[in-house]
Amino acid sequence: MKRRELKKLVFISPFQFRLHRGIERFTYSLANALAQKGFSITVYTWTGNNKKVDWGKWHPAIKIRKVPYLKYFEALTASYFYRIWLKFDNPAYIFLNFLYQGEHRLSANEKYIYILHSPANQIGNRYVYIKGLLKRFPNLEFVAVSQRVKKEAIPYIDGRKITVIHNGVDTDLFKPAVKFVAKQRETIHIISAAALEESKGVQHLIRAINNMNENLREKVRYDVFGDGPYKNELQNLINSYNLEKIVSLKPAVNNLYEILPDYDLFCLLSKGEAFGIAVLEAMACGIPILTSNSEPFNEFVDEKFGACIDPDDTDAIIKFIENCKIQNDKNNWSDASRKKSMLFNWEKVADNYQNLLSHT
């Protein structure tokens, strides 16, 4: 076998051109950031379907290899293509987002880095499946996107190495519209961007708005961007409180970077997040943050620009919003929020991966 070059990497991302999810966005962003640092990247993926996703500009050092489309047996077909391609590409490391889309048939002799994007309590069966494959892959190690994900993964990985490397944010794309200039308006505009599921906690802020005194409630506007199975329940809650002029449910969007800078507060009172990319994106836009006190928000949200609050503590939510209006007028929190987000830009995330690869 020819000598492997440390800076030759392969990313296996089956749905890269089919789905616009956090996993695929992670692959696109990290691959570009590592290519910018001189790595030669090849992405193995499946041919797109009718809903082909356009990710924009890939770095010139990135090659895309696509498995031909087969309506059935795609994972099986992909595994054969992966094995053939790897003989030609001969990468130093292979990045995996899954182990059950044909990856489980890969050679045991390669070096693999499996990215754990979700906590075990959300996808327990998949962690059990991974555990069953550990003996087959002696050179498999893990990266967790938060301490919370690592903690929940430990029982399944039988002592294998898990490195925590937080997810990143594009701080060139997500940024304040005008650098830290206070928005001169009487109302405070709040935004949430999340799947409309009960666990995301949108209902807690709606109830808090209903319990505000009339003077404060008249100064609040709350927009929720997203879709999901809990949408009807949320709309019914809004209607029951007669908050239709204050709270609006809006469709999910792909241009959140254009929308976020016009808001004064980002809220995500959810439980069970792996990391919370949308929170980082809001921080990069210089927006104060209100999250639940569930992990992993305590890993990157602090009192300089936000708070982690018990979602059931309505009084604490109301008090924070009152204080946020004062702080926004003074611009005290916007600068701190943006500054903290810079610790998670993709260049720094790529530095962390480069360090991991050089010491593995």
C-alpha positions in Angstrom: 0.0 0.0 0.0 1.3 3.4 -0.9 2.2 5.8 1.9 -0.8 7.7 3.3 -0.6 11.5 3.4 -1.8 12.9 6.7 -3.7 15.7 4.9 -5.7 13.4 2.7 -9.2 12.9 4.1 -12.4 11.3 3.0 -15.9 12.4 4.3 -18.7 9.9 3.8 -22.0 11.8 3.7 -24.7 9.8 1.8 -27.4 12.5 1.9 -25.2 15.5 1.2 -27.2 16.6 -1.9 -30.6 15.3 -0.7 -31.1 16.8 2.7 -30.4 20.3 4.1 -29.9 19.2 7.7 -27.3 20.0 10.4 -25.3 16.8 9.6 -24.9 17.7 5.9 -24.2 21.4 6.7 -21.5 20.2 9.2 -19.8 18.1 6.4 -19.9 21.0 4.0 -18.6 23.6 6.5 -15.8 21.4 8.0 -14.7 20.1 4.6 -14.3 23.6 3.3 -12.5 24.8 6.4 -10.0 21.9 6.3 -9.5 22.4 2.6 -8.7 26.0 3.3 -5.9 24.8 5.7 -4.3 22.7 2.9 -6.1 19.3 3.3 -7.1 17.4 0.3 -10.7 16.4 0.8 -12.9 13.9 -1.1 -16.6 13.6 -0.2 -18.4 10.3 -0.9 -22.1 10.8 -1.4 -25.1 9.4 -3.2 -26.6 10.8 -6.3 -29.2 13.5 -5.5 -32.9 12.9 -6.0 -35.4 15.4 -7.2 -34.9 17.6 -4.2 -31.2 18.2 -4.9 -29.6 20.6 -2.4 -27.3 23.3 -3.6 -24.6 24.0 -1.0 -23.0 26.8 -2.8 -19.2 27.0 -3.5 -17.0 24.0 -2.5 -13.3 24.7 -2.1 -11.3 23.7 -5.3 -9.3 21.1 -3.2 -12.5 19.1 -2.6 -13.6 16.3 -4.9 -17.1 14.9 -4.9 -17.6 11.2 -5.7 -21.3 10.1 -6.2 -22.7 6.6 -5.9 -25.0 5.9 -8.9 -28.7 6.1 -8.0 -30.5 2.8 -7.3 -34.0 3.0 -5.9 -33.4 -0.1 -3.8 -30.1 -1.4 -2.3 -28.5 2.0 -2.2 -26.6 1.3 1.0 -25.3 -2.1 -0.3 -24.2 -0.5 -3.6 -22.6 2.4 -1.9 -20.4 0.0 0.2 -18.9 -1.5 -2.9 -18.1 1.9 -4.4 -16.6 3.2 -1.1 -14.2 0.2 -0.9 -13.1 0.7 -4.5 -12.7 4.5 -4.2 -10.7 4.1 -1.0 -8.1 2.0 -2.7 -7.5 4.9 -5.1 -7.8 7.8 -2.7 -5.9 6.1 0.2 -6.8 8.7 2.8 -5.2 9.0 6.2 -8.6 9.3 7.9 -12.2 8.7 7.0 -14.9 10.8 8.6 -18.3 9.1 9.2 -21.7 10.5 10.1 -23.3 7.1 10.1 -22.4 3.4 10.3 -25.6 1.9 8.8 -25.7 3.4 5.3 -23.2 1.0 3.9 -20.4 2.1 6.1 -20.6 -1.0 8.2 -19.2 -3.0 5.3 -16.0 -0.9 5.0 -12.5 -2.4 5.6 -11.5 -2.8 9.2 -8.0 -1.6 8.5 -8.8 2.0 7.8 -8.7 4.8 10.4 -12.2 6.2 11.1 -13.5 9.2 13.0 -17.2 8.9 13.7 -18.9 12.3 14.5 -21.6 11.9 17.2 -24.2 14.5 16.3 -26.9 13.4 18.6 -27.2 12.4 22.3 -27.9 8.8 23.1 -31.3 9.5 24.7 -32.6 10.6 21.3 -31.2 7.7 19.2 -30.5 4.9 21.7 -30.9 2.1 19.1 -28.3 3.5 16.9 -25.8 3.7 19.8 -26.5 0.0 20.5 -25.9 -0.8 16.9 -22.5 1.1 17.0 -21.5 -0.8 20.1 -22.1 -4.0 18.3 -19.7 -3.0 15.5 -16.8 -1.9 17.7 -14.9 -5.2 17.4 -15.0 -5.0 13.7 -13.5 -1.5 13.6 -10.4 -1.5 15.9 -9.3 1.9 14.5 -12.6 3.7 15.1 -12.6 6.7 17.4 -15.2 9.3 18.1 -15.8 13.1 18.2 -18.8 14.4 20.2 -20.2 17.8 19.4 -20.7 18.6 23.1 -19.9 17.3 26.5 -23.5 16.2 26.9 -23.2 14.0 23.8 -19.9 12.6 25.1 -21.3 11.8 28.5 -24.3 9.9 27.0 -22.1 8.0 24.5 -19.6 6.6 27.0 -21.6 3.6 28.1 -21.8 2.4 24.4 -18.2 2.8 23.2 -16.3 0.4 25.5 -13.4 2.7 26.4 -12.8 4.1 22.9 -11.5 7.6 22.7 -14.1 10.4 22.5 -12.9 13.9 21.8 -15.2 16.9 22.2 -15.1 19.3 19.4 -18.0 21.7 19.3 -19.8 22.5 16.1 -19.1 25.7 14.3 -20.7 28.8 12.8 -19.9 30.8 9.7 -19.2 34.1 11.3 -18.7 35.8 7.9 -22.2 34.8 6.9 -23.9 35.3 10.2 -23.1 38.8 11.5 -24.8 41.9 12.7 -26.5 44.0 9.9 -24.9 47.1 11.3 -22.0 46.6 13.8 -23.4 46.9 17.3 -25.7 49.9 16.6 -28.7 49.8 19.0 -32.1 49.3 17.4 -34.1 52.4 18.2 -37.6 51.0 18.8 -40.0 50.6 21.7 -40.7 46.9 21.1 -38.4 44.0 21.8 -38.4 41.5 18.9 -37.9 37.9 19.9 -37.1 35.0 17.6 -37.0 31.2 17.8 -35.8 29.0 14.9 -36.5 25.3 15.5 -38.5 22.3 14.6 -42.0 22.7 16.0 -41.8 19.9 18.6 -42.9 19.9 22.2 -39.3 19.4 23.4 -38.2 22.6 21.8 -40.1 24.6 24.5 -41.7 27.3 22.4 -44.9 26.9 24.5 -43.0 28.1 27.6 -42.3 31.5 26.1 -45.8 31.8 24.8 -47.1 31.2 28.3 -44.6 33.7 29.8 -45.8 36.4 27.3 -49.4 35.7 28.4 -48.4 36.2 32.0 -46.6 39.5 31.4 -48.2 42.7 32.6 -50.0 44.6 29.9 -47.3 47.3 29.6 -44.5 44.8 28.9 -46.6 42.5 26.7 -47.5 45.4 24.4 -43.7 45.9 23.8 -43.0 42.3 22.8 -43.2 40.6 19.4 -42.3 36.9 19.1 -41.7 35.2 15.7 -41.2 31.4 15.5 -39.6 30.0 12.3 -40.1 26.3 11.8 -42.4 23.5 11.0 -43.3 20.2 12.7 -45.9 18.1 14.4 -46.5 20.4 17.4 -47.5 23.4 15.2 -51.3 23.0 15.7 -50.9 22.8 19.5 -48.8 26.0 19.5 -51.3 27.8 17.3 -54.2 26.7 19.5 -52.2 28.0 22.5 -51.7 31.4 20.8 -55.3 31.6 20.0 -56.5 30.7 23.5 -54.4 33.5 24.9 -55.5 36.0 22.2 -51.8 36.6 21.3 -52.3 36.5 17.5 -51.0 40.0 17.1 -47.9 39.3 19.3 -46.9 35.8 18.5 -46.5 34.5 14.9 -45.7 31.0 13.6 -43.7 31.3 10.3 -42.4 28.7 7.9 -38.8 27.4 8.2 -36.4 29.4 6.1 -32.9 28.8 4.5 -31.8 32.4 4.8 -31.8 32.8 8.6 -28.6 34.8 8.3 -30.6 37.6 6.6 -33.4 37.4 9.2 -31.6 37.1 12.5 -29.9 40.5 12.6 -33.2 42.4 12.9 -34.1 40.7 16.2 -33.3 41.6 19.8 -33.4 38.2 21.5 -33.0 34.6 20.4 -34.9 32.1 22.5 -34.6 28.3 22.6 -36.0 26.8 25.8 -35.5 23.2 24.6 -34.5 20.0 26.3 -32.3 17.4 24.6 -30.2 19.4 22.2 -26.9 17.9 21.0 -25.4 21.4 20.7 -27.7 24.1 19.3 -26.4 25.5 16.0 -29.1 28.1 15.7 -28.1 29.6 19.1 -24.5 30.0 17.8 -25.9 31.6 14.6 -27.8 34.1 16.6 -24.8 34.9 18.8 -22.8 35.5 15.6 -25.4 38.1 14.7 -24.8 39.8 18.0 -28.1 38.8 19.6 -28.6 38.1 23.3 -29.6 34.5 24.1 -32.2 32.9 26.3 -32.1 29.1 26.6 -33.2 26.4 29.0 -30.9 25.3 31.8 -30.6 21.9 30.1 -27.2 20.7 28.7 -25.4 21.6 26.5 -26.3 25.3 26.6 -24.2 25.9 29.6 -21.1 25.1 27.5 -21.3 28.3 25.5 -24.1 30.6 26.9 -23.1 32.9 29.8 -24.4 35.8 31.7 -22.4 38.4 29.7 -25.0 38.1 26.9 -27.7 35.7 28.0 -29.1 33.2 30.5 -30.0 29.5 30.9 -33.3 29.4 32.7 -35.7 26.7 33.9 -38.4 26.7 31.2 -41.1 26.2 33.8 -40.0 29.4 35.7 -42.3 31.9 34.0 -41.3 34.7 36.4 -37.6 34.3 35.6 -38.3 34.3 31.8 -40.3 37.5 32.2 -37.6 39.2 34.3 -34.9 38.3 31.8 -36.9 39.8 28.9 -37.4 43.0 30.9 -33.7 43.2 31.6 -32.9 42.3 28.0 -34.8 45.4 26.8 -32.6 47.6 29.0 -29.4 45.9 28.0 -30.3 46.1 24.3 -30.8 49.8 24.6 -27.3 50.1 26.1 -25.8 47.6 23.6 -24.0 45.8 26.5 -24.9 42.3 25.4 -24.6 42.4 21.6 -20.9 42.9 21.5 -20.4 40.0 24.1 -22.6 37.7 22.1 -20.8 38.2 18.9 -17.4 38.0 20.6 -18.2 34.6 22.1 -19.4 33.2 18.8 -16.0 33.9 17.3 -14.6 31.1 19.5 -16.7 28.7 17.4 -16.1 29.9 13.9 -15.2 27.2 11.4 -11.5 28.2 11.2 -11.1 27.5 14.9 -13.1 24.3 14.6 -10.9 23.1 11.8 -7.8 23.9 14.0 -9.3 21.5 16.6 -9.7 18.8 14.0 -6.2 19.4 12.6 -4.8 19.0 16.2 -6.8 15.8 16.7 -5.5 14.3 13.4 -1.9 15.2 14.2 -2.1 13.4 17.6 -4.1 10.4 16.7 
